Amino acid sequence: MKNNYKDDYLIREKPLNALIVFSLPIIIGNLFQQAYTMADSAIVGRYVSEQALAAVGASYSLTNIFICIAMGGGIGASVIVSRYFGEKDYSKMKLAVFTSFISFLTLSILLGGIGLLFSKRIMILMNTPIDVLDMAVQYLNIYFLGLPFLFMYNVLSSMFNALGKSKIPLYFLIFSSVFNVILDFILVTRFQMGVAGVAWATLIAQGISASLSFLFFMKELKILNCRHTKAFDKTELLSMTKIAMPSILQQSTVSIGMMLVQSVINRFGYQTLAGFSAAMRVESICVVPMMGIGNAVSSYTAQNIGTHKEERVIEGYHVANKIVIVFAIVICLMLEFFHSQIISLFLAEGTATAVSTGRNYLTFMGWFFCLIGFKMTVDGLLRGAGDMKMFTIANLVNLFIRVSLSVAFAPKYGIAMVWYAVPIGWFANWIISFLQYKTGKWKAIYS
């Protein structure tokens, strides 16, 4: 049966237009998604205490791993869905969609249960300062209760993106982010719930967003009028896993590294941790455009390979790097000229140690976001092409460099060694992935 589905602009429009149209809603949407944690940190930092900000920050590296598992898994699944969409094989596409839903819902329930059982032990192993430990565990436990909503929303967003419908997740994110901030203020300032208030606000907002997204996605699938006889297939799950696992690793590299070095940071006390936590929230916002471009390149590559347009993939890759440069310049200027004002959003009356830590991190890192942008674009191309071996090695090298340099040198030379290691890891990751791209082997993976 012929379908009249027209959202195939990634294989029709000029690469610049296609990537901008596709990536901007993703970037804006991810910015709003980061607003969840940004609002949590800013509100507890300003209206509760510096210790509360440190507690949320101590939890951040661990919670971000689960966010990255959800995002990386969704991206891995969307590569398969994008390829079927590019081939117009809508029956297999629907089978892949429902297989991913069942798999990730099951995984989220399992991980949430494990998190609830071991949250305090993990925080203790990470040397969380004793004066913020209980608050950090309280925040984590509520977070783990909402993990299924987090997973399902991110998978649904990736599915919308695979169909070229990247604006729909944006609308839900805008709604849920604004709702989350409103709930933060109500629960923290009126009901005096502290850290628990921002955690519950996030859970409620994500739950509503995930539920609405599911309803709209099911409506969207009805447009593709085709038959599918089952809802789960092991072969499709295996195909997704082969792409999702390295993608999860790539998405989680920064967070895994930060969790492993968090114990080093925690030893400097809660004041340093508070400043570093504020700066990390800002970094997470700065990385969003680079991740959005990389994810756009992934879907762009998958759809164009599905129609055997490998040369168009190369053209799109060069265009994506130019977009990265523009974003990197804007980010650098913002952080160099407005770092004090940005940190004050979190620490209006913070201690000198906390404020100086945050400022120093931002002014240093502002010069290096082009590196993670270049890394994300070439990683997105390899991921979209299914060329995962060197992709995985590159991200492991990135992780190793960040952890080893931080652990070896920060205790001796100071906290600044933690962020000196970051651009070195990004650069090594980019070099390895870029050399693999230059071999051209990615063109033959699905030929």
N, C-alpha and C positions, 0 to 999 in steps of 0.2 A: 504493500500500500504506500502511495506517495505521501510524503510529509512536506508541509510548507513552513518548516521551522527556519527562520531567517537569521538567527544570531550566530552566523559563521564568519563574522567580520575579521577574525584573526587570520583567516586564510584568504581573504579577499581584499581588505583595505591595505593602503600603504603601511609599512611596518611602524613608522612613527605614529601615525594616527591610531592604528590598531592597539599599540602598546599603551599609549596615553589613555585612550578610551577605556581600555580594560583595567589598567593599573590604578588610575586615579580613584575610582570607587573603593578598590581594595585598600589603598593607602589611607584614604579618609576613614574607611571603616575600621582599619587596624588602629588608627589614632584614637578613635572613640573607644575601641576595646581597651587600649592602654589607659584610657581615662578612668577605667575602673580602679586600677591600682594607683594611678596618679592621685585620684580623688581620695582614696583610702589614706595614702601617706600624707597628703597636704592637710586633710581635715584633722587627723589624729595629731599631726605635728603642731598644728596651730591651736587646736581646741582641747586637746587632752594633755600631752606632755612629750618631751623629747624622748623619754623612755618608751612611750607608746609608738613613736615613729621608728625607734630602733627595733622594737618587737616586730612590727610589720615588715621592716627591712630584713630582719633575721629570717623571716619566713619566705621572703621573696624569691631567693635563689631556688628553694625547693618547690614552691608553687609554680614557678615559671617553667620548671622541667615538665610538669603535667600539662601546662599550656602548650609547650612545644611538642609534646607527644601527640596531643590532640591536633595541632596545626600540621605537624609533619605527617601524621597518619592521614589526615584529610587531603593533604596535597598529593600523597602517594596514591590514594584512591582516585583523586581527580585526574591524574595522568592517564589512568586506564579509561575512565569515563570520557575524557577529552578525545582520546584516540578513537574510541567507538563512535563518538559524536562526529569527528572529522570524517570517518568512514561511512557515516549514516547508518550504522548497524545499531538501531535503537533497541532491539530486543536484548542484545548482549549488554548494552549500556544500562538498561533498567535492572538487569540481573546484577551487574556490578554495583549499582547504587544500593540495592537492598542488602546485598552481601556486606557492604561496608557499614551500613546502619546497624545490622545485627552484631557484627564483629566488634565495633567500637563501643556500642552500648554495653556489651558484656565485659569488655576490657575496662571500661570506666568504673563499673560496679566493683570489679575485682580490685583495681588499684585504690579506689576510695576506701574499701574495707581494710586493706593493708595499711593505708595511711593513718586511719583512725587508731589502729592497733599500735603503731610504732612511732607516732609523731613526737612524743616526748623523748623517746630514746634517740631519735635522729637529731633533735635539737641539742641534746646533751652532748652527743658525739661531735657536733659542730662547734662545741665550746661556746654556746650562746651565753652571754653574760647572765648571771644568776638573777639580777634585778629586773630582767625583761623576759625570763624563761617562761613563766606561767602565762603571760599575755601572748607570747609567740605561739605557744601550744594551743591556747584557746582559739586564736585566729585560724590556725591550721585545721583544727578539728571541724569547725564550721565550714571551712573551705572544702574539705574532703566530702562532706555531706552533699555538696552541690556539684561534685565532679561529673556525674552523668549529664547534667545540663551543659556544663562547659564542653564536654566532648561532643555531644550531639550538635551543639550550635556550630562548632568549628568544622565538623564534618559536613553539615548542611551548607555552610558558607562555601566550602570547597566545591560542593556539588553544583551550587548555583554558578560559581565561577567557571566550572567545566562546561556549562551550557551557555556561557557568554552572558549570564545574567548577574554580573557583579554589582549592579546597583541595588538589587533587592536586599542582600545582607547589610548593605550600608544603611538602608532605611531602618532596619531593626536595631542596628547598633546605635544609631543616633537616639532612637527612642529609649533603648535600655540604658544607655550611658547617662542621659539626662535624668532618667528615673532613678538610677543608682546614686547620682550625686544628691538628688533631693532626699532620698532615703538616708544617705549618710548624714546630712545635716539634721534631719529629724531625730534619728536614733542616737546620734552622738551629742548634739547640743540640747535637745529637749528631754530625751529619756535617759541621758547620761550613761549610755551603754558602752562607751569607750571602744576598745578594739573589737569587741564582739559586735557592736553596732555596725561598723563598716563591713565586717564579714557577712553578717546577715543581709545587709543591703545588697551586696554583690550577689549572693546566692539567689535572692528573690528576683533581681533584675535579670540575671542570666536564665533563670527558670522560665520567666515569661517570654524572653527573647527566643529561647530554644523551642518552646511550644508553638509560638506563632510562626517561626521559620519552617517548622515541620509541616504545618497545615498549608502554608503557601507553596512549599516545594511539591507536596503531593498534588496540588492543583496544577502546578506547572507541568508535571509529568503526564497529566492527562492530555496535554496538547500533542504529545508524541503518541499517536494512536497506533500501537503495535502490541503483539502478543508476547507474553512471557509466562512460562509455565511454573516457575518456582522462584522462591525468594532468597535462596542461599546456594552458593556453589563453591566447593572447595578449590576448584581450579582457579576461579576468579580471585578468591581470597589469597591463594599462593602468589598470583601475579601481582596483586596489590602489595603484599608483604615484601616482595623482592624490591619494590620501589619505595614503599613506606618506611622500611627499617632504616636504610641510609638517609632518607629524608628526615625521619625523626632524629637521627643522630646529628644531621646538619643543623636542624632547627634547635636542637638541644645543646649544641656544643658550648655556646656562651653560658647557658644556665648550669650545665653540669660542671663546667670549669669554675663558675662562681660558687657553686655549692661546695666544691672541694677546697677552694681557697677561703671560704667563709670562716672557717675555723681560725685561719690566720688573722683575718680582719677582726674577728670577735675578740681576740686577745688584746687588742688596743683599747678596749672598753666601749661602753655604750655611746659615749659622745662622738668618737670617731665613727662608730657604726651608724649613728644617726646621720652624720654628714655624708658618709659614703652611700647610704641608702637613698638619700635625697638625690644625689648625683646619678645614681643608677636608674632612678625613675626617669630622669631627663634623658639619659642615654637610650633607654628603651623607646622613648619617643623619637629620638634622632635616627634610630636604626629602622624604624617603620617604613620610611620611603624606600630604603634599600631592599628590605625584605619584600615589599610590595612589587617592586620592579623585578626582582628575582622570581617571585611566584608567577608574575605575568609572563616572563620569558619561558617558564616551565610549561604553562598551558599553550602558549604560542608555539613553542617547539613541538609539543606533542601533536597538536592539531595539524601543523604543516608537514610533519613527518608522515602523519596519517594519509596525507594527500601527495606524498613524495615530492615536496618542495624544499629540499635541503638547502639550496642556495638562498632561499628566502629566509631560512632560519639564521644563516650567517649575517645577512643584511640586518635582520632584527636585533641580533646580538650587538652589533656595532652601534646601532641606534640607542639601545638600552644603556650602553656605557656612556654615551653623551648625556643622556638624561641623568645618570648617576652624578656626573660632574657638576651639573647645574644644582642638584640638591645638596651636594657636598659643600659647594661654595656658600650657599645660603645658610646651611647649618653652622659652618665655621664662623661666619660673620656674626650670627646670632649669639653663639656661645662666647666669643671673644669680647663683644661689646656689652652683653646683657647678663653675664653669669651671676653677678651679685643679685640682681633683681629676681632672677630665676630661682636661686637658692632661697631667697627670702620668702618665696611662696610656701616653702615647707618649714622654714626655721625663722619665723618672724622675730623671735627673741631667743635664738639658739645660742649656745655657748660658743666661745671663740674657736675651740677645737673643732666642733661640728661644722661651723660655717666655713672655716678655712679649708677643711678637708673637701667639702663639696665644691668650693670655688676652684681649688687647685686641680681637681679631677676634670672638671668641665673645660678649663682653659687649655689643658694638655690635650684632651681627647678631641677637641674641636677640629684639629688639623688632620685627623686620620680617618674620617668617615668615608672618604672616597675609597679607601682600601676595602672596607667591608662591602661597599657597593659593587666594586669590581668582582669581589669574591662571590657575592650573591647572584650576579648576572651569569657568570660562567657556570656556577653550580646549578642554576636554574636550567640552563641549556642542557647540561649533562643529565640532569634528573629527568627533564622532559623527553630526552632521547633514550632513556633507560640505560645509560652508560654509568653504572654505579660503582665500579671497583675503585678507580682512582679518586672518584668523588668521596667515597668513604674514607680512604686513606688520608686525603687532604684534610678532612675535618678532624680526624684523629690526631694528626700532627698539630693542628691548631689547638686542640684541647690539651695535648701534652705540653706544648710550649707555654701556654698560659698558666697551667697548674705548676709545672716544674720551676719556672722562673719565680713565681709568686711565693711558693713554699720555701724555695732555697734562699731567696734574697730579702723578702719583706721583713722577716724577724730581725735581720742584721742591719739592713740599710733603711728601713722605714716603710710605711704604708704605700708610698708612691711607687714602689717596685711592683705592686699589684697592677697598676694601670700602665706602667711601662711595657709590661708583657703583652698587653692587649693588641696593639698594632703589629707587633712582631708576629703573633699568631695569625692575625688576619692576612698579613703579607705572605707568609709561608703557605697558607691555605690557597690563596689566589694563584701563586706561582705553580703549584702542583696541578690544580684544576685547569689552569690556562694551558700548560704544556700538554695535558691530555686532550684538550679541545683542539690544539694545533695538529695533533696526529690525524684528525678526521675520522677516527674509528667510530665515533658516535653515529656517523651517517649510516653505518651498515648494521646497527643493532637490530632493527626491525625490517630491514630490506628483504 
